[in-house]
């Protein structure tokens, strides 16, 4: 009987672990293919919650990658001015807006900004992240503990690499790629 109880507890923990792990997997769809992203709520709970809230409500669908610098990162997430499906879309303002929700306090973590890491974009104020995020194209250790990293690409980094690159200095992209959809798996 005791072995049965241990087996039940073990199986239950496997099922609940699998469910919670699945809750933190997102699918970012581009014209090039699908990207699977794992989120880290134990490291940056508020950033993960905001990201999932905006994604699952469709706010990221149609948002352009307004700043992409070869060998550095691809930035997107301006749901106010960067959403190509919105009447407020304005490419010249993309990167200056956010959502209607309040800004987030920084959640600096021990997650290194390596290739594929997702991190919150912000202004000079560490507590100014809102909806924008970037995906590291290469390691960027100078960002460690300066920006709130909250996830990582698990599959499909080759599609992230295909995102149109912008000006080598500013990163601005004249005819940018956009997010087709972003939602929980």
Secondary structure, 3 states (H helix, E strand, C coil): CHHHHHHHHHHHHHHHHHHHHHHCEEEEEECCEEEEEEECCCCCHHHHHHHHHHHHCCCCCCEECCEEECCCEEEECCCCCCECCCCCCCCCCCCCCCCCCCCECCCCCCCCCCCCEEEECCCCCCCCECCCEEEECCCCHHHCCCCCEEEEEEECHHHHHCCCCCCCCCCECCCCCECCEEEEC
